[in-house]
Amino acid sequence: MLVAGFAGAQNSPAQSTVRSETKTIFRDSDGNVISNNEFVDIRMANFHYPDGTVVRTLGDGSTEFRLQKIPQEGMMVPEFTVLTINGKKISSADLKGKVVVLNFWFIGCPVCLAHKPGLNDLKAKFGQTEDLVFLALTRDPAANVKRFLAKERFDYEQAAEAGSVLDLFKFSGYPKNIVIGRNGEIVYWRSTISAWDKFEAVVRAELAK
């Protein structure tokens, strides 16, 4: 009985081959194969939206996930002007021709703060690239942001009390991480970040244009 039971639990060579070939495939809305991390980031880009992921089983038994398009990508950034906590005025007109990396955050947001070291590392990889701007916007009062930054590193330029500008982007939930191309088009829109390599690759691709 024990021997027979053990033998019955073994797969035949053919069965083992079939099972080893089955896999999970992740694709973006254009059909490109993406990593599991990027799949998660895209799926969570607008986490309050109904999930439109299409799941199907392929002929070889593989499971394919195909994501819906992120609606903000391809849109032009709204015109805006912000004042940084250092008194510098930055407008969307000033940023034309540059690549802009935006972060929307607030001091009491745990996920925002968990991303901060990764955002600092990303910025550091680009050094003082002249036509690249890293800008963070928050509704928090400037005095609170200054007190926070006196204890915590966040290397983006910081614009506080920016609620009127944030409202122009019509989003729900924090954080948001956005890349704007040289022509003012939103090319990357994410909330949480797992695929940091993709985030960096988007910035480098836009700088190369």
Backbone as a printed PyTorch tensor [residue, N CA C, xyz], in Angstrom:
tensor([[[  0.8350,  -1.2120,   0.0000],
         [  0.0000,   0.0000,   0.0000],
         [  0.8620,   1.2510,   0.0000]],

        [[  1.8820,   1.2970,   0.8820],
         [  2.7180,   2.4800,   0.9400],
         [  3.4990,   2.6580,  -0.3470]],

        [[  4.0680,   1.5740,  -0.8590],
         [  4.8490,   1.6520,  -2.0970],
         [  3.9620,   2.0480,  -3.2540]],

        [[  2.7840,   1.4280,  -3.3450],
         [  1.8700,   1.7520,  -4.4370],
         [  1.4420,   3.2070,  -4.3610]],

        [[  1.1530,   3.6660,  -3.1420],
         [  0.7490,   5.0590,  -2.9840],
         [  1.8440,   6.0150,  -3.3940]],

        [[  3.0890,   5.7380,  -3.0480],
         [  4.2100,   6.5870,  -3.4170],
         [  4.3730,   6.6240,  -4.9310]],

        [[  4.2690,   5.4200,  -5.5510],
         [  4.4270,   5.3480,  -7.0070],
         [  3.3320,   6.1270,  -7.7010]],

        [[  2.1210,   6.0480,  -7.1370],
         [  1.0190,   6.7530,  -7.7780],
         [  1.1680,   8.2520,  -7.7170]],

        [[  1.9820,   8.7660,  -6.8030],
         [  2.1690,  10.2070,  -6.6720],
         [  3.1920,  10.7560,  -7.6460]],

        [[  3.9180,   9.8510,  -8.3420],
         [  4.9460,  10.3010,  -9.2710],
         [  4.3310,  10.7080, -10.6030]],

        [[  4.8820,  11.7280, -11.2300],
         [  4.4310,  12.1370, -12.5580],
         [  5.1650,  11.3330, -13.6080]],

        [[  4.4800,  11.0240, -14.6710],
         [  5.1670,  10.4300, -15.8120],
         [  6.0480,  11.4880, -16.4480]],

        [[  7.0790,  11.1110, -17.2350],
         [  7.9230,  12.1130, -17.9110],
         [  7.1130,  13.1000, -18.7210]],

        [[  6.0670,  12.5950, -19.3730],
         [  5.2470,  13.4920, -20.2040],
         [  4.5210,  14.5100, -19.3480]],

        [[  3.9690,  14.0390, -18.1960],
         [  3.2620,  14.9590, -17.3110],
         [  4.1950,  16.0160, -16.7460]],

        [[  5.4140,  15.5940, -16.3600],
         [  6.3790,  16.5320, -15.7960],
         [  6.7480,  17.5930, -16.8020]],

        [[  6.8970,  17.1880, -18.0690],
         [  7.2600,  18.1350, -19.1250],
         [  6.1770,  19.1860, -19.2980]],

        [[  4.9070,  18.7380, -19.3250],
         [  3.7960,  19.6690, -19.5170],
         [  3.7460,  20.6710, -18.3690]],

        [[  3.8960,  20.1480, -17.1330],
         [  3.7860,  21.0310, -15.9830],
         [  4.9410,  22.0300, -15.9290]],

        [[  6.1230,  21.6140, -16.3380],
         [  7.2630,  22.5220, -16.2770],
         [  7.1780,  23.6190, -17.3260]],

        [[  6.3930,  23.3700, -18.3940],
         [  6.2940,  24.3550, -19.4680],
         [  5.2010,  25.3950, -19.1930]],

        [[  4.2470,  25.0790, -18.3180],
         [  3.1950,  26.0440, -18.0240],
         [  3.7810,  27.1990, -17.2230]],

        [[  3.2670,  28.3890, -17.4760],
         [  3.8150,  29.5690, -16.8190],
         [  2.7650,  30.6740, -16.7940]],

        [[  3.1180,  31.7620, -16.1500],
         [  2.2730,  32.9400, -16.1080],
         [  2.9370,  34.0430, -16.9130]],

        [[  2.1760,  34.6670, -17.7860],
         [  2.6870,  35.7130, -18.6660],
         [  1.9700,  37.0150, -18.3250]],

        [[  2.7300,  38.0770, -18.1570],
         [  2.1650,  39.3920, -17.8640],
         [  2.3950,  40.3070, -19.0600]],

        [[  1.3510,  40.9860, -19.5040],
         [  1.4630,  41.9060, -20.6440],
         [  0.8240,  43.2390, -20.3030]],

        [[  1.3840,  44.3110, -20.8940],
         [  0.7510,  45.6220, -20.7410],
         [ -0.3690,  45.7570, -21.7620]],

        [[ -0.9750,  46.9320, -21.8360],
         [ -2.1350,  47.1130, -22.7150],
         [ -1.7740,  47.0140, -24.1940]],

        [[ -0.4940,  47.1940, -24.5330],
         [ -0.0380,  47.0720, -25.9170],
         [  0.4010,  45.6570, -26.2740]],

        [[  0.3440,  44.7550, -25.3070],
         [  0.7280,  43.3770, -25.5590],
         [  2.1810,  43.0650, -25.2780]],

        [[  2.9390,  44.0440, -24.7720],
         [  4.3470,  43.7980, -24.4580],
         [  4.4700,  42.9710, -23.1780]],

        [[  5.3840,  42.0080, -23.1910],
         [  5.6340,  41.2150, -21.9930],
         [  6.3430,  42.0870, -20.9630]],

        [[  5.8680,  42.0590, -19.7340],
         [  6.4370,  42.8730, -18.6590],
         [  6.7370,  41.9880, -17.4570]],

        [[  7.5290,  42.5130, -16.5260],
         [  7.8730,  41.7640, -15.3210],
         [  6.6900,  41.7310, -14.3580]],

        [[  6.7590,  40.8050, -13.4130],
         [  5.7290,  40.7260, -12.3890],
         [  5.6510,  42.0300, -11.5960]],

        [[  6.8230,  42.6220, -11.2690],
         [  6.8390,  43.8850, -10.5260],
         [  6.1660,  45.0080, -11.3000]],

        [[  6.4530,  45.0850, -12.5910],
         [  5.8340,  46.1310, -13.4050],
         [  4.3380,  45.8840, -13.5440]],

        [[  3.9470,  44.6180, -13.6350],
         [  2.5250,  44.2700, -13.6780],
         [  1.8060,  44.8130, -12.4410]],

        [[  2.4050,  44.6020, -11.2790],
         [  1.8140,  45.0910, -10.0250],
         [  1.7260,  46.6130, -10.0410]],

        [[  2.8010,  47.2800, -10.4870],
         [  2.8120,  48.7510, -10.4930],
         [  1.7260,  49.3120, -11.4040]],

        [[  1.5780,  48.7310, -12.5980],
         [  0.5610,  49.2180, -13.5310],
         [ -0.8370,  48.9610, -12.9720]],

        [[ -1.0130,  47.7700, -12.4240],
         [ -2.3350,  47.4110, -11.9010],
         [ -2.7500,  48.3210, -10.7480]],

        [[ -1.7560,  48.8160,  -9.9940],
         [ -2.0310,  49.6780,  -8.8460],
         [ -1.9080,  51.1610,  -9.1830]],

        [[ -1.6660,  51.4970, -10.4370],
         [ -1.4380,  52.9000, -10.8110],
         [ -2.6270,  53.7820, -10.4410]],

        [[ -3.8250,  53.2530, -10.6100],
         [ -5.0570,  53.9410, -10.1990],
         [ -5.8600,  52.9470,  -9.3670]],

        [[ -5.4620,  52.7630,  -8.1190],
         [ -6.0010,  51.6580,  -7.3470],
         [ -7.4580,  51.8310,  -6.9620]],

        [[ -8.0370,  52.9980,  -7.2200],
         [ -9.4570,  53.1890,  -6.9540],
         [-10.3160,  52.8890,  -8.1860]],

        [[ -9.6820,  52.6580,  -9.3330],
         [-10.4170,  52.3450, -10.5580],
         [-10.8330,  50.8700, -10.5470]],

        [[-11.9490,  50.5290, -11.2010],
         [-12.2800,  49.1030, -11.3810],
         [-11.1630,  48.4090, -12.1650]],

        [[-10.8200,  47.2010, -11.7460],
         [ -9.7390,  46.4610, -12.3950],
         [-10.2140,  45.8740, -13.7150]],

        [[ -9.5690,  46.2770, -14.8100],
         [ -9.9390,  45.7910, -16.1370],
         [ -8.9830,  44.7630, -16.6950]],

        [[ -8.2220,  44.0900, -15.8260],
         [ -7.2730,  43.0790, -16.2940],
         [ -8.0150,  41.9220, -16.9470]],

        [[ -7.5390,  41.5070, -18.1290],
         [ -8.1190,  40.3720, -18.8420],
         [ -7.2380,  39.1540, -18.5850]],

        [[ -7.8430,  38.0760, -18.1110],
         [ -7.1050,  36.8500, -17.8100],
         [ -7.5990,  35.7440, -18.7290]],

        [[ -6.6510,  35.0260, -19.3350],
         [ -7.0610,  33.8960, -20.1700],
         [ -6.0240,  32.7800, -20.0740]],

        [[ -6.4830,  31.5700, -20.3460],
         [ -5.6120,  30.4050, -20.3540],
         [ -5.2580,  30.0810, -21.7930]],

        [[ -3.9660,  29.9930, -22.0850],
         [ -3.4990,  29.7120, -23.4370],
         [ -3.5120,  28.2120, -23.7130]],

        [[ -3.2820,  27.8760, -24.9800],
         [ -3.3460,  26.4800, -25.3950],
         [ -2.3600,  25.5750, -24.6960]],

        [[ -1.2300,  26.1160, -24.2890],
         [ -0.2220,  25.2980, -23.6000],
         [ -0.4290,  25.2490, -22.0900]],

        [[ -1.5540,  25.8190, -21.6440],
         [ -1.8410,  25.8090, -20.2150],
         [ -1.3420,  27.0250, -19.4690]],

        [[ -0.5880,  27.8830, -20.1420],
         [ -0.0940,  29.0950, -19.5040],
         [ -1.2480,  30.0560, -19.2090]],

        [[ -1.0790,  30.8450, -18.1630],
         [ -2.0620,  31.8660, -17.8280],
         [ -1.5160,  33.2290, -18.2340]],

        [[ -2.3010,  33.9700, -19.0080],
         [ -1.8800,  35.2880, -19.4870],
         [ -2.7410,  36.3640, -18.8490]],

        [[ -2.0700,  37.3830, -18.2930],
         [ -2.7420,  38.5520, -17.7440],
         [ -2.4330,  39.7360, -18.6630]],

        [[ -3.4830,  40.3970, -19.1460],
         [ -3.2880,  41.5910, -19.9850],
         [ -3.9700,  42.7700, -19.3180]],

        [[ -3.2000,  43.8390, -19.1120],
         [ -3.6640,  44.9860, -18.3440],
         [ -4.4030,  46.0020, -19.1990]],

        [[ -5.2640,  46.7600, -18.5540],
         [ -5.8960,  47.8830, -19.2190],
         [ -4.9100,  49.0450, -19.3150]],

        [[ -5.1680,  49.9340, -20.2380],
         [ -4.3040,  51.1000, -20.4190],
         [ -4.4490,  52.0500, -19.2420]],

        [[ -3.3410,  52.6560, -18.8460],
         [ -3.3880,  53.7140, -17.8350],
         [ -3.8810,  54.9870, -18.5310]],

        [[ -5.0710,  55.4720, -18.2070],
         [ -5.6710,  56.5610, -18.9930],
         [ -4.8820,  57.8620, -18.9730]],

        [[ -4.1270,  58.1170, -17.9050],
         [ -3.3880,  59.3840, -17.8190],
         [ -2.1930,  59.4250, -18.7760]],

        [[ -1.6680,  58.2620, -19.1330],
         [ -0.4960,  58.2320, -20.0070],
         [ -0.8990,  58.5960, -21.4290]],

        [[ -0.2140,  59.5710, -21.9860],
         [ -0.5680,  60.1090, -23.2970],
         [ -1.2810,  61.4480, -23.1930]],

        [[ -1.7090,  61.8120, -21.9930],
         [ -2.3470,  63.1150, -21.7930],
         [ -1.2880,  64.1940, -21.6140]],

        [[ -1.6320,  65.4260, -21.9340],
         [ -0.7290,  66.5500, -21.7040],
         [ -0.8770,  67.0140, -20.2600]],

        [[  0.2290,  67.3960, -19.6750],
         [  0.2020,  67.8590, -18.2980],
         [ -0.5340,  69.1980, -18.2210]],

        [[ -1.3520,  69.4090, -17.1940],
         [ -2.0370,  70.7050, -17.0770],
         [ -1.0310,  71.8260, -16.7950]],

        [[ -1.3720,  73.0220, -17.1810],
         [ -0.5060,  74.1640, -16.8910],
         [ -0.5650,  74.4740, -15.3920]],

        [[  0.5880,  74.7300, -14.8110],
         [  0.6240,  74.9890, -13.3730],
         [  1.8290,  75.8450, -13.0160]],

        [[  1.7510,  76.4390, -11.8370],
         [  2.8720,  77.1680, -11.2470],
         [  2.9140,  76.8360,  -9.7650]],

        [[  4.0980,  76.5040,  -9.2600],
         [  4.2560,  76.2290,  -7.8290],
         [  5.4110,  77.0540,  -7.2850]],

        [[  5.4040,  77.2190,  -5.9720],
         [  6.4880,  77.9050,  -5.2720],
         [  7.1470,  76.8960,  -4.3470]],

        [[  8.4450,  76.6920,  -4.5010],
         [  9.1370,  75.7360,  -3.6440],
         [  9.3210,  76.3210,  -2.2470]],

        [[  9.6760,  75.4690,  -1.3000],
         [  9.8660,  75.9400,   0.0730],
         [ 11.0980,  76.8370,   0.1960]],

        [[ 11.9110,  76.8620,  -0.8640],
         [ 13.0730,  77.7610,  -0.8940],
         [ 12.7780,  79.0540,  -1.6430]],

        [[ 11.4970,  79.2470,  -2.0040],
         [ 11.0990,  80.4910,  -2.6500],
         [ 11.2910,  80.5320,  -4.1490]],

        [[ 11.5250,  79.3920,  -4.7770],
         [ 11.7230,  79.3400,  -6.2260],
         [ 10.4010,  79.0680,  -6.9220]],

        [[ 10.0740,  79.8870,  -7.9200],
         [  8.8450,  79.6820,  -8.6820],
         [  9.1380,  78.7520,  -9.8570]],

        [[  8.3270,  77.7120, -10.0150],
         [  8.4730,  76.7680, -11.1180],
         [  7.1320,  76.6500, -11.8250]],

        [[  7.1250,  76.8460, -13.1320],
         [  5.8930,  76.7210, -13.9040],
         [  6.0550,  75.6550, -14.9820]],

        [[  4.9310,  75.1460, -15.4360],
         [  4.9620,  74.1620, -16.5150],
         [  5.5800,  74.7610, -17.7690]],

        [[  5.4230,  76.0600, -17.9690],
         [  6.0400,  76.7180, -19.1330],
         [  7.5620,  76.6680, -19.0270]],

        [[  8.0870,  76.8610, -17.8020],
         [  9.5340,  76.7990, -17.5850],
         [ 10.0810,  75.4060, -17.8680]],

        [[  9.2380,  74.3910, -17.7160],
         [  9.6880,  73.0040, -17.8000],
         [  9.6100,  72.4280, -19.2050]],

        [[  9.0600,  73.1810, -20.1390],
         [  8.9640,  72.6780, -21.5160],
         [ 10.3540,  72.4150, -22.0720]],

        [[ 10.4990,  71.2740, -22.7190],
         [ 11.7940,  70.8870, -23.2540],
         [ 12.6340,  70.0960, -22.2640]],

        [[ 12.1320,  69.9790, -21.0220],
         [ 12.8330,  69.2000, -20.0050],
         [ 12.0280,  67.9500, -19.6680]],

        [[ 12.6950,  66.9750, -19.0860],
         [ 12.0190,  65.8020, -18.5420],
         [ 11.7550,  66.0830, -17.0660]],

        [[ 10.5300,  65.8370, -16.6260],
         [ 10.1340,  66.1600, -15.2560],
         [  9.6600,  64.8970, -14.5510]],

        [[ 10.2030,  64.6590, -13.3690],
         [  9.7630,  63.5480, -12.5260],
         [  9.0270,  64.1510, -11.3380]],

        [[  7.7330,  63.8660, -11.2460],
         [  6.8950,  64.4090, -10.1830],
         [  6.6060,  63.3510,  -9.1310]],

        [[  6.4900,  63.7940,  -7.8950],
         [  6.0220,  62.9400,  -6.8050],
         [  4.9910,  63.7160,  -6.0070]],

        [[  3.8250,  63.0920,  -5.7780],
         [  2.7880,  63.6750,  -4.9320],
         [  2.7890,  62.8980,  -3.6150]],

        [[  2.8820,  63.6060,  -2.4980],
         [  3.0340,  62.9550,  -1.2050],
         [  2.4650,  63.8150,  -0.0990]],

        [[  2.4360,  63.2780,   1.1310],
         [  2.1940,  64.1060,   2.3100],
         [  2.8570,  63.4430,   3.5080]],

        [[  3.1190,  64.2090,   4.5210],
         [  3.9350,  63.7590,   5.6430],
         [  3.3260,  62.5490,   6.3520]],

        [[  2.0110,  62.4890,   6.4670],
         [  1.3700,  61.3920,   7.1860],
         [  1.0720,  60.1640,   6.3520]],

        [[  1.6920,  60.0410,   5.1960],
         [  1.4230,  58.9220,   4.2790],
         [  2.5230,  57.8680,   4.4320]],

        [[  2.2440,  56.7080,   5.0420],
         [  3.2820,  55.7010,   5.2590],
         [  3.9180,  55.1930,   3.9660]],

        [[  3.1060,  54.9820,   2.9380],
         [  3.6590,  54.4700,   1.6730],
         [  4.5590,  55.5180,   1.0330]],

        [[  4.1520,  56.7770,   1.1040],
         [  4.9900,  57.8620,   0.5620],
         [  6.3660,  57.8410,   1.2210]],

        [[  6.3840,  57.7140,   2.5340],
         [  7.6430,  57.7530,   3.2690],
         [  8.4840,  56.5050,   3.0040]],

        [[  7.8230,  55.3670,   2.7920],
         [  8.5560,  54.1400,   2.4850],
         [  9.2530,  54.2230,   1.1290]],

        [[  8.6840,  55.0010,   0.2000],
         [  9.2720,  55.1660,  -1.1310],
         [ 10.4320,  56.1600,  -1.1500]],

        [[ 10.5190,  56.9860,  -0.1190],
         [ 11.4620,  58.0980,  -0.1400],
         [ 12.9130,  57.6740,  -0.3860]],

        [[ 13.4400,  56.6380,   0.2660],
         [ 14.8240,  56.2350,  -0.0230],
         [ 15.0310,  55.8370,  -1.4830]],

        [[ 14.0490,  55.1420,  -2.0510],
         [ 14.1580,  54.7570,  -3.4610],
         [ 14.1300,  55.9530,  -4.3890]],

        [[ 13.3210,  56.9530,  -4.0540],
         [ 13.2690,  58.1690,  -4.8630],
         [ 14.5800,  58.9380,  -4.7740]],

        [[ 15.1520,  58.9740,  -3.5810],
         [ 16.4650,  59.6180,  -3.4280],
         [ 17.5320,  58.8990,  -4.2510]],

        [[ 17.5060,  57.5690,  -4.2200],
         [ 18.4770,  56.7840,  -4.9860],
         [ 18.3060,  57.0180,  -6.4850]],

        [[ 17.0570,  57.0870,  -6.9280],
         [ 16.7990,  57.3300,  -8.3500],
         [ 17.3700,  58.6680,  -8.7750]],

        [[ 17.0930,  59.6960,  -8.0040],
         [ 17.5990,  61.0240,  -8.3410],
         [ 19.1270,  61.0320,  -8.3690]],

        [[ 19.7430,  60.3500,  -7.4150],
         [ 21.2070,  60.3280,  -7.3370],
         [ 21.8370,  59.7130,  -8.5760]],

        [[ 21.1480,  58.7750,  -9.2090],
         [ 21.6940,  58.1300, -10.4030],
         [ 21.8510,  59.1060, -11.5650]],

        [[ 21.1000,  60.1900, -11.5380],
         [ 21.1290,  61.1440, -12.6480],
         [ 21.9810,  62.3720, -12.3380]],

        [[ 22.4620,  62.4830, -11.1100],
         [ 23.3260,  63.6090, -10.7660],
         [ 22.6540,  64.9420, -11.0550]],

        [[ 23.4390,  65.8660, -11.5970],
         [ 22.9450,  67.2170, -11.8970],
         [ 22.6210,  67.3560, -13.3880]],

        [[ 21.8560,  66.4290, -13.9180],
         [ 21.4650,  66.4940, -15.3240],
         [ 20.6730,  67.7710, -15.5750]],

        [[ 21.1420,  68.5850, -16.4970],
         [ 20.6110,  69.9390, -16.6640],
         [ 19.1530,  69.9640, -17.0940]],

        [[ 18.7500,  69.0600, -17.9760],
         [ 17.3890,  69.1150, -18.5030],
         [ 16.4840,  68.0620, -17.8510]],

        [[ 16.7360,  67.7910, -16.5750],
         [ 15.9200,  66.8580, -15.8040],
         [ 15.5800,  67.4860, -14.4590]],

        [[ 14.2860,  67.4870, -14.1100],
         [ 13.8220,  68.1090, -12.8690],
         [ 13.0660,  67.0740, -12.0400]],

        [[ 13.4420,  66.9530, -10.7740],
         [ 12.7170,  66.1140,  -9.8140],
         [ 11.9660,  67.0450,  -8.8670]],

        [[ 10.6490,  66.9520,  -8.8670],
         [  9.8210,  67.9070,  -8.1270],
         [  8.7470,  67.1630,  -7.3380]],

        [[  8.6580,  67.4400,  -6.0400],
         [  7.6440,  66.8310,  -5.1760],
         [  6.6430,  67.8910,  -4.7420]],

        [[  5.3680,  67.5190,  -4.7570],
         [  4.2840,  68.4320,  -4.3800],
         [  3.4920,  67.8430,  -3.2260]],

        [[  3.1390,  68.6830,  -2.2630],
         [  2.3200,  68.2640,  -1.1380],
         [  1.3650,  69.3910,  -0.7450]],

        [[  0.2610,  69.0030,  -0.1140],
         [ -0.6670,  69.9880,   0.4280],
         [ -0.2060,  70.4900,   1.7990]],

        [[  0.7430,  69.8110,   2.4020],
         [  1.1850,  70.1660,   3.7550],
         [  1.7020,  71.5990,   3.8120]],

        [[  1.5280,  72.2860,   4.9580],
         [  2.0620,  73.6410,   5.1200],
         [  3.5860,  73.6550,   4.9770]],

        [[  4.1000,  74.7320,   4.4300],
         [  5.5430,  74.8500,   4.1930],
         [  6.3370,  74.6890,   5.4810]],

        [[  5.8480,  75.2550,   6.5730],
         [  6.5720,  75.1570,   7.8430],
         [  6.6990,  73.7060,   8.2920]],

        [[  5.6270,  72.9180,   8.0990],
         [  5.6700,  71.5080,   8.4840],
         [  6.6500,  70.7260,   7.6110]],

        [[  6.6560,  71.0540,   6.3300],
         [  7.5650,  70.3630,   5.4010],
         [  9.0120,  70.6850,   5.7460]],

        [[  9.2820,  71.9220,   6.0650],
         [ 10.6440,  72.3070,   6.4300],
         [ 11.1040,  71.5880,   7.6880]],

        [[ 10.2100,  71.4690,   8.6800],
         [ 10.5650,  70.7510,   9.9090],
         [ 10.8300,  69.2750,   9.6100]],

        [[ 10.0060,  68.7080,   8.7560],
         [ 10.1760,  67.3020,   8.3920],
         [ 11.5060,  67.0850,   7.6730]],

        [[ 11.8130,  67.9540,   6.7110],
         [ 13.0260,  67.7900,   5.9140],
         [ 14.2950,  68.1100,   6.7050]],

        [[ 14.1430,  68.7790,   7.8240],
         [ 15.3020,  69.0130,   8.6860],
         [ 15.7620,  67.7200,   9.3490]],

        [[ 14.8510,  66.7200,   9.3930],
         [ 15.1800,  65.4350,  10.0180],
         [ 15.2500,  64.2920,   9.0040]],

        [[ 14.5450,  64.4350,   7.8930],
         [ 14.4410,  63.3560,   6.9080],
         [ 14.8930,  63.8500,   5.5290]],

        [[ 15.6890,  63.0250,   4.8430],
         [ 16.1270,  63.3750,   3.4820],
         [ 15.0270,  63.1080,   2.4740]],

        [[ 14.8080,  64.0750,   1.6340],
         [ 13.9750,  63.8890,   0.4420],
         [ 14.5350,  64.8550,  -0.5840]],

        [[ 15.2740,  64.3240,  -1.5630],
         [ 16.1470,  65.1470,  -2.3870],
         [ 15.4760,  65.8240,  -3.5840]],

        [[ 14.1890,  65.6030,  -3.7700],
         [ 13.4630,  66.3360,  -4.8110],
         [ 13.3350,  67.8070,  -4.3850]],

        [[ 13.1430,  68.6940,  -5.3650],
         [ 12.7040,  70.0500,  -5.0180],
         [ 11.3020,  69.9390,  -4.4410]],

        [[ 11.0180,  70.7240,  -3.4150],
         [  9.7800,  70.5650,  -2.6600],
         [  8.8780,  71.7860,  -2.7910]],

        [[  7.6400,  71.5300,  -3.2080],
         [  6.6280,  72.5860,  -3.2550],
         [  5.5250,  72.2220,  -2.2740]],

        [[  5.3490,  73.0430,  -1.2440],
         [  4.3240,  72.8060,  -0.2240],
         [  3.0820,  73.6500,  -0.5330]],

        [[  1.9970,  73.3580,   0.1930],
         [  0.7370,  74.1020,   0.0390],
         [  0.3210,  74.1610,  -1.4320]],

        [[  0.4860,  73.0160,  -2.1010],
         [  0.2650,  72.9570,  -3.5560],
         [ -1.0530,  72.2820,  -3.9120]],

        [[ -2.0280,  72.3760,  -3.0230],
         [ -3.2980,  71.7040,  -3.2460],
         [ -3.9830,  72.0910,  -4.5400]],

        [[ -3.9440,  73.3720,  -4.8940],
         [ -4.6340,  73.8150,  -6.1150],
         [ -4.0130,  73.1920,  -7.3590]],

        [[ -2.7090,  72.9620,  -7.3200],
         [ -2.0300,  72.3130,  -8.4580],
         [ -2.3300,  70.8240,  -8.4670]],

        [[ -2.2750,  70.1860,  -7.3040],
         [ -2.5730,  68.7580,  -7.2290],
         [ -3.9780,  68.4720,  -7.7550]],

        [[ -4.9110,  69.3570,  -7.4690],
         [ -6.2880,  69.1510,  -7.9260],
         [ -6.4010,  69.1520,  -9.4470]],

        [[ -5.4770,  69.8050, -10.1300],
         [ -5.5070,  69.8260, -11.5900],
         [ -5.2790,  68.4430, -12.1930]],

        [[ -4.5910,  67.5790, -11.4470],
         [ -4.2580,  66.2530, -11.9640],
         [ -5.3790,  65.2300, -11.7510]],

        [[ -6.3770,  65.5780, -10.9610],
         [ -7.5720,  64.7380, -10.7930],
         [ -7.2080,  63.2770, -10.5040]],

        [[ -6.5820,  63.0520,  -9.3690],
         [ -6.1870,  61.6970,  -9.0000],
         [ -6.7580,  61.3580,  -7.6310]],

        [[ -6.7240,  60.0750,  -7.3110],
         [ -7.1520,  59.6040,  -5.9900],
         [ -6.0230,  58.7890,  -5.3810]],

        [[ -5.7100,  59.0430,  -4.1380],
         [ -4.7470,  58.2440,  -3.4170],
         [ -3.3050,  58.6750,  -3.6000]],

        [[ -2.5480,  58.5060,  -2.5470],
         [ -1.1190,  58.8400,  -2.5330],
         [ -0.3220,  57.5620,  -2.2820]],

        [[  0.9290,  57.5530,  -2.7300],
         [  1.6380,  58.5750,  -3.5140],
         [  1.2910,  58.4680,  -4.9940]],

        [[  1.8000,  59.4250,  -5.7760],
         [  1.7860,  59.3380,  -7.2310],
         [  3.1870,  59.6440,  -7.7160]],

        [[  3.6330,  58.8840,  -8.7060],
         [  4.9370,  59.0940,  -9.3410],
         [  4.7150,  59.2160, -10.8340]],

        [[  5.1470,  60.3360, -11.3950],
         [  4.7980,  60.6980, -12.7650],
         [  6.0500,  61.1490, -13.5040]],

        [[  6.1580,  60.7520, -14.7670],
         [  7.2180,  61.2770, -15.6280],
         [  6.5610,  62.0300, -16.7740]],

        [[  7.0290,  63.2560, -16.9910],
         [  6.5320,  64.1010, -18.0850],
         [  7.6410,  64.2470, -19.1100]],

        [[  7.3120,  63.9620, -20.3760],
         [  8.2860,  64.0670, -21.4460],
         [  8.5720,  65.5100, -21.8240]],

        [[  9.5360,  65.6770, -22.7030],
         [  9.9650,  67.0260, -23.1110],
         [  8.8320,  67.8270, -23.7620]],

        [[  7.8830,  67.1250, -24.3620],
         [  6.7680,  67.8130, -25.0350],
         [  5.5840,  68.0730, -24.1170]],

        [[  5.7430,  67.7650, -22.8160],
         [  4.6570,  68.0140, -21.8660],
         [  3.6720,  66.8760, -21.7340]],

        [[  3.9750,  65.7340, -22.3350],
         [  3.0770,  64.5750, -22.2730],
         [  3.4210,  63.6890, -21.0810]],

        [[  2.3950,  63.2180, -20.3940],
         [  2.5960,  62.2590, -19.3090],
         [  2.9100,  60.9020, -19.9190]],

        [[  4.0880,  60.3650, -19.6190],
         [  4.5060,  59.0940, -20.2070],
         [  4.5670,  57.9700, -19.1680]],

        [[  4.4550,  58.3160, -17.8960],
         [  4.5510,  57.3150, -16.8360],
         [  3.7270,  57.8080, -15.6640]],

        [[  2.8130,  56.9610, -15.1990],
         [  1.9120,  57.3280, -14.0950],
         [  1.7810,  56.1040, -13.1910]],

        [[  2.3290,  56.1960, -11.9860],
         [  2.2910,  55.0740, -11.0630],
         [  1.9580,  55.5610,  -9.6550]],

        [[  1.5190,  54.6430,  -8.8300],
         [  1.3240,  54.9120,  -7.4000],
         [  2.4810,  54.2720,  -6.6550]],

        [[  2.3320,  53.0160,  -6.2630],
         [  3.4360,  52.3010,  -5.6380],
         [  4.4670,  51.9230,  -6.7010]],

        [[  5.7170,  51.7420,  -6.2710],
         [  6.8010,  51.3710,  -7.1770],
         [  7.4500,  50.0730,  -6.6930]],

        [[  7.3710,  49.0590,  -7.5040],
         [  8.1220,  47.8240,  -7.2850],
         [  9.2040,  47.6820,  -8.3500]],

        [[  8.8660,  48.0680,  -9.5870],
         [  9.8040,  47.9500, -10.7070],
         [ 10.6050,  49.2540, -10.8510]],

        [[ 11.5700,  49.4440,  -9.9610],
         [ 12.3960,  50.6560, -10.0090],
         [ 13.2170,  50.7040, -11.2930]],

        [[ 13.5790,  49.5460, -11.8370],
         [ 14.3340,  49.5170, -13.0850],
         [ 13.5210,  50.0980, -14.2250]],

        [[ 12.2120,  49.8410, -14.2350],
         [ 11.3380,  50.4030, -15.2620],
         [ 11.2220,  51.9170, -15.1080]],

        [[ 11.0640,  52.3750, -13.8950],
         [ 10.9770,  53.8100, -13.6010],
         [ 12.2200,  54.5120, -14.1520]],

        [[ 13.3850,  53.9960, -13.8280],
         [ 14.6420,  54.5840, -14.3110],
         [ 14.7360,  54.5260, -15.8320]],

        [[ 14.3120,  53.3960, -16.4170],
         [ 14.4100,  53.2410, -17.8710],
         [ 13.5380,  54.2540, -18.6020]],

        [[ 12.3570,  54.5570, -18.0400],
         [ 11.4680,  55.5510, -18.6600],
         [ 12.1390,  56.9220, -18.6590]],

        [[ 12.7310,  57.3020, -17.5220],
         [ 13.4010,  58.5990, -17.4290],
         [ 14.5490,  58.6790, -18.4500]],

        [[ 15.3420,  57.6170, -18.5290],
         [ 16.4830,  57.6310, -19.4700],
         [ 16.0010,  57.6730, -20.9120]],

        [[ 14.9220,  56.9800, -21.2120],
         [ 14.3860,  56.9930, -22.5770],
         [ 13.9080,  58.3840, -22.9660]],

        [[ 13.2660,  59.0800, -22.0260],
         [ 12.7800,  60.4300, -22.3280],
         [ 13.9440,  61.4090, -22.4690]],

        [[ 14.9840,  61.2450, -21.6770],
         [ 16.1500,  62.1170, -21.7980],
         [ 16.8510,  61.9250, -23.1400]],

        [[ 16.7740,  60.7260, -23.6940],
         [ 17.4400,  60.4280, -24.9540],
         [ 16.7040,  61.0010, -26.1670]],

        [[ 15.4920,  61.4690, -25.9720],
         [ 14.7070,  61.9920, -27.0990],
         [ 15.1290,  63.4210, -27.4530]]])
